[in-house]
Structures are given as structure tokens and as C-alpha cells.
């Protein structure tokens, strides 16, 4: 039987935060890049309570200088 991969929200969120910090960016920096009125979405990504949309993942990967696969933590 084939095991279906699942995105680990909590670990992906922690990974987003780690990559953001490693890139020397603040939550406010990302908020401005994405044009969000508040930092709420960024915090939701980092806590694993939400995932960035596909288009935001693409932008995030470009900003952080990594592939989308390097952002997402997948378990099987």
C-alpha cells in the first residue's frame, strides 16, 4: 500500500521561523514584502496553525533563497 505524504504543520512552521531568522529577516520584514496589514498570517505560518498559499510559498522560497521543498516538512 502506498503511504500518502502529509505536511507536518508544526515542524513546517518552526522551519519557516528558522529560515526567516537565518536570512536575517523579521516578521515585520515579511509582512511588508507580502503587503499584509498585520503580521498575523506570518505568525500563523510560524506556529503551524496555517500554511502559506502556493503563491506565497513561491515568494517565500525566493525571499529565503531556498526551494519550496526546503520549507515544507513532509512525513509519510
MOCORNOR-V92951 format. One record per pair of residues at least 12 apart in sequence whose ideal C-beta (glycine too) atoms are under 10 Angstrom apart, sorted by the first residue. I is the first residue (numbers start at 0). J is the second residue. Records with the same first field share a line. If there is no record, write none. Layout:
I->J, J
This chain:
1->75
2->74, 75
3->75
4->71, 73, 74, 75
5->72, 73, 74, 75
6->47, 50, 71, 72, 73, 74
7->47, 71, 72, 73, 74
8->43, 44, 46, 47, 48, 49, 50, 71, 72
9->46, 47, 48, 72
10->47, 71, 72, 73, 74
11->44, 45, 47, 50, 51, 70, 71, 72, 73
12->42, 43, 44, 45, 46, 47, 48, 49, 50, 72
13->45, 46, 47, 72
14->44, 45, 47, 65, 69, 70, 71, 72
15->29, 41, 44, 45, 46, 47, 50, 51, 56, 59, 63, 70, 71, 72
16->41, 42, 44, 45, 46, 47
17->45, 63
18->59, 60, 62, 63, 64, 65, 69, 70
19->41, 44, 45, 59, 62, 63
21->63, 64, 65
22->62, 63, 64, 65
24->41, 62, 63
25->38, 41
26->38, 39, 40, 41, 42, 44, 45
27->41
28->41, 62
29->41, 44, 45, 55, 58, 59, 62, 63
30->42
32->55, 58, 59, 61, 62
33->51, 55, 58, 59, 62
35->55
40->52, 55
41->55, 59
44->56, 59, 70
47->72
50->70, 71
51->67, 70, 71
53->67
56->70, 71
